[in-house]
Amino acid sequence: MTLRKYLWPAVGALTIALSAWLLYKELRGLSLDDLWDSLVAIPATHWVLAAISTLVAYAALAGYDRIALMHLGKKIDWWFITICSFTTYALSHNVGASVVSGAVVRYRAYSTRGLTPAEIGVLIAICSFTFILGTLLLAGLVLVYEPELIDRFGDLVPVEASAATGVLILALIGLYVVASFMKLKPLKLGSINIFYPAPKVVLPQLLLAPVELIGAAGIIYFALPEAGNPGFMIVLGIFLISFSAALLSHAPGGLGVLELVFLMGLPDMNQADVIAALLVFRLFYLIIPFVMALVVILIFERSQFRLNNAPDLRRGEQHES
């Protein structure tokens, strides 16, 4: 327990330190004036488009929980699901160790709606798999469309990929879809039966997960200038690599990791412009939702406190009377 308590914070701290050192080497010539000029140069319409992209991304994220609950056969108020999903992702994206931090929020919320720990565990697993599925689907499409994407990173990404890799990824996803129509028998683990997702679960996964990632990547794309911009598909591919690396690093908010990978992936663009676009991303996708999530948690915990203490208050009033 002690090891697990300090493992992920230690991993996150080490990742931030290493990324900060590498970023320092990359950005030694960048001044705050250059960064401010890049921020000011972003057109007002692009700020609006970046904000809309944020709304699209978080709306799709709410669908992750709905898909999981559909698989479990549970019906919960749509508004509650949306608020729970938003709070979960707003916190986990900022705190780091997203699976762990997201699990805490979901357990606290869905246990008040009658879900058992086992059901919440399945819900978390499906939400995580939905994200992975969406990342793989878009990665496959990007590699087919831009097979030389990995070459932009040199030795930073220690894997080789091509259009054939993209086709293979898409083929594996196709098998996952086909299997959903075959009504496979459930996998029995002890007393728990794990059912293969039905088409009504798989098809929304293939829609909502890519929409969420496209929306998140759109924030950065709209904040980048036209000069040297390689196009949305390249920006999307770089985002998939950088965001995945940020999540795997367990660094809070992927701090330093996201910036480093993006700078390596866009060597032909002005560094100040890239960093400015990533600041816009952090503002819209991380910071503002994080503040809103803290308010939601405060309101939720206050309501739960009042609900749990209502019988005691009523008994006290009756005693006094």
KEKE-3310 file (N, C-alpha, C; in steps of 0.2 Angstrom, whole numbers, plus 5000, padded with zeros to 4 digits):
npx = (5004:5010:5020:5012:5005:5015:5020:5015:5014:5028:5033:5026:5032:5046:5044:5040:5051:5061:5055:5054:5068:5072:5063:5068:5080:5075:5069:5077:5079:5067:5057:5046:5040:5039:5030:5019:5015:5012:5000:4992:4990:4982:4967:4950:4939:4945:4948:4935:4931:4940:4935:4922:4926:4931:4919:4913:4922:4920:4907:4906:4914:4905:4897:4905:4902:4889:4888:4895:4886:4875:4880:4880:4867:4860:4850:4852:4849:4851:4857:4864:4874:4881:4886:4894:4903:4910:4916:4924:4933:4938:4945:4954:4962:4970:4975:4983:4988:4976:4967:4966:4963:4951:4943:4941:4932:4921:4917:4913:4902:4893:4890:4881:4870:4867:4875:4886:4902:4909:4902:4904:4918:4918:4912:4922:4932:4927:4925:4939:4943:4936:4941:4954:4951:4946:4957:4966:4958:4958:4972:4975:4968:4975:4988:4986:4982:4993:5007:5020:5021:5027:5040:5043:5046:5058:5070:5062:5050:5050:5046:5041:5031:5019:5009:5004:5004:4994:4983:4983:4979:4966:4960:4960:4952:4940:4938:4935:4923:4915:4915:4906:4894:4893:4888:4895:4899:4899:4913:4919:4925:4929:4916:4910:4903:4909:4903:4904:4904:4889:4883:4875:4883:4896:4896:4892:4904:4914:4910:4909:4921:4931:4926:4928:4942:4945:4939:4946:4959:4956:4956:4969:4973:4965:4971:4983:4994:4992:5004:5016:5008:5004:4992:4976:4975:4989:4991:4982:4987:4999:4994:4987:4998:5005:4996:4993:5005:5007:4996:5001:5013:5009:5010:5004:4992:4999:5011:5023:5027:5017:5020:5033:5033:5024:5032:5042:5036:5031:5042:5044:5037:5035:5041:5036:5023:5018:5019:5010:4998:4997:4995:4983:4975:4978:4971:4957:4954:4959:4962:4950:4939:4944:4943:4929:4925:4929:4920:4908:4911:4911:4898:4891:4896:4891:4877:4876:4880:4870:4859:4863:4863:4850:4840:4845:4844:4830:4826:4831:4823:4811:4813:4815:4803)
npy = (4994:5006:5008:5009:5020:5031:5028:5033:5047:5049:5045:5054:5066:5064:5063:5076:5083:5078:5082:5095:5099:5095:5103:5116:5115:5116:5128:5139:5150:5157:5171:5179:5190:5186:5175:5181:5190:5180:5175:5186:5187:5177:5176:5182:5175:5162:5160:5158:5147:5137:5137:5131:5119:5114:5112:5102:5092:5089:5086:5074:5066:5064:5055:5043:5038:5035:5025:5015:5013:5009:4997:4990:4989:4999:5012:5029:5046:5057:5070:5069:5060:5067:5078:5070:5064:5075:5081:5070:5069:5082:5083:5071:5073:5084:5081:5069:5051:5046:5035:5030:5042:5046:5035:5036:5047:5043:5032:5038:5045:5037:5027:5032:5031:5018:5008:4994:4991:4982:4984:4997:4996:4989:4999:5009:5003:5001:5014:5018:5009:5013:5026:5021:5014:5024:5032:5022:5020:5033:5035:5024:5029:5041:5037:5030:5040:5050:5043:5046:5052:5048:5050:5063:5064:5059:5050:5051:5045:5028:5019:5011:5016:5014:5016:5003:4999:5007:5002:4989:4991:4997:4985:4977:4983:4982:4968:4968:4975:4966:4954:4959:4957:4944:4938:4932:4921:4925:4929:4921:4926:4920:4924:4933:4938:4943:4951:4952:4967:4973:4977:4989:4995:4995:5002:5016:5019:5019:5031:5042:5042:5045:5058:5065:5066:5073:5085:5089:5090:5100:5112:5115:5116:5127:5137:5138:5147:5151:5151:5139:5129:5112:5106:5099:5085:5081:5088:5082:5069:5072:5076:5065:5057:5065:5067:5055:5051:5060:5056:5043:5046:5050:5063:5077:5085:5082:5089:5098:5086:5086:5098:5096:5085:5090:5101:5094:5088:5098:5105:5114:5125:5141:5142:5149:5151:5138:5135:5145:5140:5129:5133:5139:5128:5122:5131:5131:5117:5111:5120:5129:5119:5112:5121:5123:5110:5108:5116:5110:5098:5103:5107:5095:5087:5095:5093:5080:5079:5086:5077:5065:5069:5073:5064:5064:5078:5079:5071:5078:5090:5084:5080:5091:5097)
npz = (5000:5004:4994:4982:4985:4984:4972:4959:4961:4962:4949:4941:4945:4942:4928:4925:4929:4920:4907:4909:4909:4896:4888:4892:4885:4872:4872:4875:4868:4867:4871:4883:4877:4864:4865:4870:4860:4850:4856:4856:4843:4838:4830:4834:4830:4830:4843:4847:4840:4845:4858:4855:4851:4863:4870:4862:4864:4878:4878:4871:4879:4890:4884:4885:4898:4897:4887:4894:4905:4897:4893:4905:4908:4915:4921:4922:4927:4914:4916:4928:4924:4914:4922:4931:4923:4917:4928:4932:4921:4920:4932:4932:4921:4925:4937:4936:4934:4929:4928:4942:4949:4942:4945:4959:4959:4951:4959:4970:4966:4958:4967:4975:4967:4967:4961:4962:4968:4959:4948:4945:4943:4931:4923:4923:4917:4904:4900:4899:4890:4879:4876:4872:4861:4852:4851:4844:4833:4826:4825:4816:4805:4803:4800:4788:4780:4782:4781:4785:4797:4809:4807:4809:4823:4825:4835:4846:4847:4849:4840:4824:4811:4798:4782:4781:4794:4799:4792:4797:4811:4809:4804:4815:4823:4815:4817:4830:4830:4822:4830:4840:4834:4835:4846:4857:4870:4888:4897:4911:4927:4941:4952:4943:4928:4912:4899:4882:4873:4865:4849:4850:4859:4855:4842:4846:4853:4843:4837:4847:4854:4844:4841:4852:4854:4842:4844:4855:4849:4840:4847:4848:4835:4830:4837:4832:4820:4802:4795:4791:4796:4796:4793:4798:4799:4802:4814:4822:4822:4829:4841:4846:4849:4858:4868:4872:4877:4887:4896:4899:4906:4918:4924:4931:4922:4911:4911:4903:4895:4885:4879:4875:4866:4856:4851:4845:4835:4827:4819:4810:4813:4821:4837:4848:4843:4844:4857:4862:4857:4864:4877:4875:4874:4886:4894:4890:4890:4901:4913:4915:4915:4926:4937:4937:4940:4953:4959:4957:4964:4977:4979:4977:4987:4998:4997:4998:5012:5018:5015:5021:5034:5037:5043:5057:5060:5059:5069:5080:5080:5082:5095:5102:5101)
capx = (5000:5014:5023:5007:5003:5020:5023:5013:5017:5035:5033:5024:5037:5052:5043:5040:5058:5065:5052:5056:5075:5072:5060:5073:5085:5072:5066:5081:5079:5061:5056:5039:5037:5037:5024:5013:5014:5009:4994:4988:4989:4976:4960:4945:4935:4949:4946:4928:4931:4943:4930:4917:4930:4931:4912:4912:4926:4917:4900:4908:4916:4899:4895:4908:4899:4882:4890:4896:4880:4871:4882:4878:4860:4858:4847:4853:4848:4856:4861:4869:4879:4885:4890:4899:4908:4913:4920:4929:4939:4942:4950:4959:4967:4974:4979:4987:4986:4969:4963:4965:4959:4944:4940:4938:4926:4916:4915:4909:4896:4889:4888:4875:4865:4865:4880:4890:4909:4910:4899:4908:4924:4917:4911:4928:4936:4924:4927:4946:4944:4933:4947:4960:4948:4945:4964:4968:4954:4961:4979:4975:4966:4980:4994:4984:4982:4999:5011:5026:5020:5031:5047:5043:5049:5065:5071:5058:5045:5054:5042:5041:5024:5018:5002:5002:5002:4987:4978:4982:4975:4959:4958:4959:4946:4935:4937:4931:4916:4912:4914:4901:4888:4893:4885:4900:4898:4902:4919:4918:4930:4926:4908:4909:4903:4911:4899:4906:4900:4884:4883:4873:4888:4902:4895:4893:4911:4917:4908:4910:4928:4935:4924:4931:4949:4945:4937:4952:4964:4954:4957:4976:4973:4962:4975:4989:4993:4992:5011:5019:5003:5004:4985:4973:4977:4995:4990:4978:4991:5004:4990:4986:5004:5007:4991:4994:5012:5005:4993:5005:5018:5005:5012:4998:4991:5004:5015:5030:5027:5013:5023:5039:5031:5022:5037:5046:5032:5030:5049:5044:5033:5038:5040:5031:5016:5016:5018:5004:4992:4996:4993:4975:4973:4977:4966:4951:4953:4961:4961:4943:4935:4946:4940:4922:4924:4930:4914:4903:4912:4909:4890:4889:4897:4887:4871:4876:4881:4863:4855:4864:4861:4843:4836:4847:4841:4823:4825:4832:4818:4805:4815:4814:4795)
capy = (5000:5012:5008:5011:5027:5035:5027:5037:5054:5049:5044:5060:5071:5063:5065:5083:5086:5077:5086:5102:5100:5095:5109:5121:5115:5117:5135:5143:5157:5160:5176:5180:5195:5182:5171:5186:5192:5174:5174:5191:5186:5173:5179:5181:5169:5156:5159:5155:5140:5133:5136:5127:5112:5111:5110:5096:5086:5087:5083:5067:5063:5062:5049:5037:5035:5033:5019:5010:5011:5005:4990:4987:4989:5003:5019:5035:5053:5060:5076:5067:5056:5072:5081:5066:5063:5081:5081:5065:5070:5088:5082:5066:5076:5089:5078:5064:5045:5047:5029:5030:5048:5045:5029:5039:5052:5039:5028:5042:5048:5031:5023:5035:5029:5011:5004:4991:4992:4978:4987:5004:4994:4988:5006:5013:4999:5002:5021:5018:5006:5018:5031:5018:5012:5030:5033:5018:5021:5039:5033:5021:5033:5046:5034:5029:5047:5053:5038:5048:5056:5046:5053:5070:5064:5056:5045:5052:5039:5023:5014:5013:5015:5016:5015:4997:4999:5010:4997:4983:4994:4997:4978:4974:4987:4979:4962:4970:4976:4959:4950:4961:4954:4936:4936:4928:4919:4929:4927:4920:4927:4919:4925:4939:4937:4948:4951:4956:4973:4972:4982:4995:4998:4996:5008:5023:5019:5021:5038:5047:5043:5050:5065:5069:5067:5078:5091:5092:5092:5106:5118:5117:5118:5133:5142:5139:5151:5147:5150:5133:5124:5107:5104:5096:5078:5081:5091:5077:5064:5074:5077:5058:5054:5069:5067:5048:5051:5064:5051:5037:5049:5052:5069:5081:5089:5080:5095:5097:5081:5088:5103:5093:5081:5095:5105:5089:5086:5104:5108:5120:5131:5146:5139:5154:5150:5132:5135:5149:5136:5124:5137:5140:5121:5121:5135:5128:5110:5109:5124:5131:5114:5110:5125:5121:5103:5109:5119:5104:5093:5106:5107:5088:5085:5098:5091:5073:5080:5087:5072:5060:5071:5075:5061:5067:5085:5079:5068:5083:5094:5081:5079:5098:5099)
capz = (5000:5004:4988:4978:4987:4982:4965:4953:4962:4960:4942:4938:4947:4938:4921:4924:4929:4914:4902:4910:4907:4888:4886:4893:4880:4866:4872:4878:4864:4867:4876:4885:4872:4858:4867:4871:4853:4847:4859:4854:4835:4837:4828:4839:4828:4831:4850:4848:4837:4850:4864:4853:4851:4870:4871:4858:4867:4884:4877:4869:4885:4894:4881:4887:4904:4895:4884:4899:4908:4893:4893:4911:4908:4921:4918:4927:4924:4909:4918:4933:4920:4911:4927:4934:4918:4916:4934:4932:4917:4922:4938:4931:4916:4928:4943:4934:4936:4927:4930:4949:4951:4939:4949:4965:4958:4949:4964:4975:4962:4956:4973:4977:4962:4968:4958:4966:4967:4953:4942:4944:4940:4924:4920:4922:4912:4897:4898:4897:4883:4874:4874:4869:4855:4848:4849:4839:4826:4823:4823:4810:4799:4801:4797:4781:4776:4783:4784:4787:4803:4814:4805:4812:4830:4825:4840:4852:4847:4848:4836:4817:4808:4790:4780:4782:4801:4800:4789:4802:4816:4807:4803:4821:4826:4812:4820:4837:4828:4819:4836:4843:4831:4835:4852:4861:4877:4893:4900:4918:4931:4948:4952:4939:4921:4908:4893:4876:4871:4860:4844:4853:4863:4851:4837:4849:4855:4837:4835:4852:4856:4839:4841:4858:4852:4836:4847:4859:4844:4836:4851:4847:4828:4828:4840:4828:4814:4796:4793:4793:4799:4791:4792:4803:4800:4805:4820:4825:4824:4834:4847:4848:4852:4864:4873:4875:4881:4893:4901:4902:4910:4925:4926:4932:4916:4906:4911:4900:4891:4880:4875:4872:4860:4850:4848:4841:4830:4823:4819:4805:4815:4826:4844:4852:4841:4846:4865:4863:4855:4869:4882:4874:4875:4894:4897:4888:4891:4908:4918:4916:4917:4933:4942:4937:4943:4960:4962:4956:4970:4983:4979:4978:4994:5003:4996:5002:5019:5021:5014:5026:5041:5037:5048:5063:5061:5060:5076:5085:5080:5086:5102:5105:5101)
cpx = (5004:5017:5018:5005:5008:5022:5021:5015:5024:5037:5032:5029:5044:5051:5043:5047:5062:5062:5054:5063:5075:5069:5064:5078:5082:5070:5070:5081:5072:5060:5048:5036:5035:5031:5018:5011:5010:5001:4989:4986:4984:4970:4955:4940:4938:4948:4939:4928:4935:4939:4924:4920:4930:4924:4911:4915:4922:4910:4901:4910:4911:4896:4898:4905:4892:4883:4891:4890:4875:4873:4880:4871:4857:4856:4848:4852:4853:4860:4866:4875:4884:4889:4896:4905:4913:4918:4926:4935:4942:4947:4956:4964:4972:4978:4984:4985:4978:4965:4961:4961:4952:4940:4937:4932:4920:4913:4910:4902:4891:4887:4882:4869:4864:4870:4884:4897:4911:4908:4902:4915:4924:4916:4917:4932:4933:4925:4934:4947:4941:4938:4952:4957:4948:4952:4967:4965:4957:4968:4979:4973:4972:4986:4992:4985:4989:5004:5018:5026:5025:5038:5048:5047:5056:5065:5066:5053:5048:5050:5042:5033:5023:5010:4999:5000:4995:4981:4977:4978:4968:4956:4956:4953:4940:4933:4933:4924:4912:4910:4908:4894:4887:4890:4889:4897:4902:4908:4918:4924:4928:4918:4906:4908:4904:4908:4903:4902:4895:4885:4881:4878:4894:4901:4895:4900:4915:4916:4910:4917:4932:4933:4927:4938:4949:4944:4943:4958:4963:4955:4964:4976:4971:4967:4982:4988:4993:4999:5014:5014:5003:4997:4982:4975:4984:4995:4987:4983:4996:5000:4989:4992:5006:5002:4992:5000:5011:5001:4997:5011:5015:5008:5006:4997:4995:5009:5022:5030:5023:5017:5030:5038:5028:5027:5041:5042:5030:5037:5049:5040:5037:5036:5036:5024:5014:5014:5011:4998:4991:4993:4985:4972:4972:4972:4959:4949:4955:4960:4954:4939:4937:4943:4932:4920:4925:4923:4908:4904:4910:4901:4888:4890:4893:4880:4871:4877:4874:4859:4856:4863:4854:4839:4838:4844:4833:4821:4826:4827:4812:4807:4813:4807:4792)
cpy = (5006:5013:5011:5019:5032:5034:5032:5045:5055:5049:5051:5066:5070:5064:5072:5086:5084:5081:5093:5104:5100:5101:5115:5121:5117:5125:5140:5150:5160:5165:5176:5185:5191:5178:5176:5188:5186:5173:5180:5190:5181:5176:5178:5175:5162:5154:5155:5148:5135:5132:5131:5119:5109:5108:5103:5090:5084:5084:5075:5063:5060:5056:5043:5034:5032:5026:5014:5008:5007:4998:4986:4986:4994:5010:5024:5041:5055:5066:5074:5064:5062:5076:5077:5065:5069:5082:5076:5067:5077:5087:5077:5069:5081:5085:5073:5057:5044:5041:5029:5036:5048:5040:5032:5043:5048:5035:5032:5044:5042:5027:5026:5034:5021:5006:5001:4992:4988:4981:4994:5002:4993:4994:5009:5009:5000:5009:5021:5015:5010:5023:5027:5016:5018:5032:5029:5019:5027:5038:5029:5025:5038:5043:5032:5035:5050:5048:5040:5052:5055:5049:5060:5070:5061:5050:5046:5047:5033:5017:5016:5011:5017:5015:5008:4996:5002:5005:4991:4985:4994:4990:4975:4977:4984:4972:4963:4971:4970:4955:4952:4959:4947:4934:4931:4926:4923:4925:4927:4921:4926:4920:4931:4937:4943:4947:4955:4961:4971:4978:4989:4999:5000:5002:5015:5024:5022:5028:5043:5048:5047:5057:5069:5071:5073:5084:5094:5094:5099:5112:5120:5119:5125:5139:5143:5143:5147:5146:5144:5128:5118:5104:5100:5089:5077:5083:5086:5071:5066:5074:5070:5055:5058:5068:5060:5047:5055:5060:5046:5040:5050:5058:5073:5086:5087:5086:5094:5092:5083:5093:5100:5089:5085:5099:5100:5088:5092:5108:5114:5126:5135:5143:5143:5152:5143:5132:5140:5145:5131:5127:5138:5133:5120:5125:5132:5121:5107:5114:5126:5125:5111:5114:5124:5115:5104:5112:5114:5099:5096:5106:5100:5086:5088:5095:5084:5074:5081:5081:5066:5062:5074:5071:5063:5074:5084:5076:5073:5088:5091:5081:5086:5100:5094)
cpz = (5000:4997:4983:4979:4985:4975:4960:4955:4960:4953:4939:4939:4943:4930:4920:4924:4923:4908:4903:4907:4899:4885:4886:4887:4873:4866:4875:4874:4864:4873:4877:4880:4866:4859:4867:4864:4849:4850:4856:4846:4834:4836:4833:4837:4830:4839:4851:4845:4842:4856:4862:4853:4858:4872:4868:4862:4873:4883:4875:4875:4889:4891:4883:4893:4902:4891:4889:4903:4904:4893:4900:4912:4914:4918:4924:4924:4920:4912:4923:4929:4917:4916:4930:4929:4917:4922:4934:4928:4918:4927:4936:4926:4920:4934:4941:4936:4935:4929:4937:4951:4948:4943:4955:4964:4956:4954:4969:4972:4961:4961:4976:4973:4962:4964:4963:4964:4960:4947:4940:4941:4933:4920:4918:4917:4905:4895:4896:4891:4877:4871:4870:4862:4850:4846:4844:4832:4823:4821:4817:4804:4797:4798:4790:4777:4776:4785:4786:4793:4808:4813:4808:4819:4830:4830:4846:4853:4845:4844:4828:4815:4801:4789:4782:4790:4803:4797:4794:4808:4815:4806:4810:4824:4822:4815:4827:4835:4826:4825:4840:4841:4832:4841:4856:4868:4882:4896:4908:4922:4938:4948:4947:4931:4917:4901:4888:4874:4865:4855:4846:4857:4859:4846:4840:4851:4849:4834:4840:4853:4850:4839:4847:4857:4847:4839:4851:4854:4841:4840:4849:4839:4827:4832:4836:4822:4808:4793:4796:4796:4794:4790:4798:4805:4804:4813:4825:4827:4829:4841:4850:4852:4858:4870:4877:4879:4888:4899:4904:4907:4918:4928:4926:4926:4911:4905:4908:4894:4884:4875:4871:4865:4854:4847:4843:4835:4825:4822:4815:4807:4820:4833:4848:4850:4843:4853:4866:4862:4861:4876:4882:4876:4883:4897:4896:4891:4898:4913:4920:4918:4924:4938:4943:4941:4950:4963:4962:4962:4976:4984:4980:4985:4999:5003:4999:5009:5022:5020:5020:5033:5042:5043:5055:5065:5062:5067:5081:5085:5083:5093:5106:5106:5107)
residu = (MET:THR:LEU:ARG:LYS:TYR:LEU:TRP:PRO:ALA:VAL:GLY:ALA:LEU:THR:ILE:ALA:LEU:SER:ALA:TRP:LEU:LEU:TYR:LYS:GLU:LEU:ARG:GLY:LEU:SER:LEU:ASP:ASP:LEU:TRP:ASP:SER:LEU:VAL:ALA:ILE:PRO:ALA:THR:HIS:TRP:VAL:LEU:ALA:ALA:ILE:SER:THR:LEU:VAL:ALA:TYR:ALA:ALA:LEU:ALA:GLY:TYR:ASP:ARG:ILE:ALA:LEU:MET:HIS:LEU:GLY:LYS:LYS:ILE:ASP:TRP:TRP:PHE:ILE:THR:ILE:CYS:SER:PHE:THR:THR:TYR:ALA:LEU:SER:HIS:ASN:VAL:GLY:ALA:SER:VAL:VAL:SER:GLY:ALA:VAL:VAL:ARG:TYR:ARG:ALA:TYR:SER:THR:ARG:GLY:LEU:THR:PRO:ALA:GLU:ILE:GLY:VAL:LEU:ILE:ALA:ILE:CYS:SER:PHE:THR:PHE:ILE:LEU:GLY:THR:LEU:LEU:LEU:ALA:GLY:LEU:VAL:LEU:VAL:TYR:GLU:PRO:GLU:LEU:ILE:ASP:ARG:PHE:GLY:ASP:LEU:VAL:PRO:VAL:GLU:ALA:SER:ALA:ALA:THR:GLY:VAL:LEU:ILE:LEU:ALA:LEU:ILE:GLY:LEU:TYR:VAL:VAL:ALA:SER:PHE:MET:LYS:LEU:LYS:PRO:LEU:LYS:LEU:GLY:SER:ILE:ASN:ILE:PHE:TYR:PRO:ALA:PRO:LYS:VAL:VAL:LEU:PRO:GLN:LEU:LEU:LEU:ALA:PRO:VAL:GLU:LEU:ILE:GLY:ALA:ALA:GLY:ILE:ILE:TYR:PHE:ALA:LEU:PRO:GLU:ALA:GLY:ASN:PRO:GLY:PHE:MET:ILE:VAL:LEU:GLY:ILE:PHE:LEU:ILE:SER:PHE:SER:ALA:ALA:LEU:LEU:SER:HIS:ALA:PRO:GLY:GLY:LEU:GLY:VAL:LEU:GLU:LEU:VAL:PHE:LEU:MET:GLY:LEU:PRO:ASP:MET:ASN:GLN:ALA:ASP:VAL:ILE:ALA:ALA:LEU:LEU:VAL:PHE:ARG:LEU:PHE:TYR:LEU:ILE:ILE:PRO:PHE:VAL:MET:ALA:LEU:VAL:VAL:ILE:LEU:ILE:PHE:GLU:ARG:SER:GLN:PHE:ARG:LEU:ASN:ASN:ALA:PRO:ASP:LEU:ARG:ARG:GLY:GLU:GLN:HIS:GLU:SER)
# end
